[in-house]
Amino acid sequence: LFTYHAKVAADWGLELVAYEGGTHVVSSYENHDDEELNDFLMYFNYTPEMAALYDQVFEGWRAVDAGVFAAFLDVEQPSKYGSWGHLRYLGDQNPRWDALVRARDAAPTE
């Protein structure tokens, strides 16, 4: 998944890093008022299936020996504009957050 981008970065003597990483599963502007779609997308963002996608992303990230992966937004309630928070509220537990924590714990500490 990240092989091409890692090569481009290396060719320029740069480290591959991610800024504001994470899901971008959100309705289009034209569909912001589709409650059924928005409810599904808000639900999906916190499912085991989303966590499995995160696990694949981080596996690919580690495979190319990439640098920092800065996830976007720890805590925020989801809305029709996006489910940006990895936690929906303080004290929330969900598979997507668990995947992010697993990735953090597997990251090099140097």
PyMOL commands that set and color helices and strands:
alter all, ss='L'
color gray80, all
select helices_A, chain A and resi 3-11+29-31+35-44+48-63+95-106
alter helices_A, ss='H'
color red, helices_A
select strands_A, chain A and resi 18-21+69-71
alter strands_A, ss='S'
color yellow, strands_A
deselect
rebuild
show_as cartoon
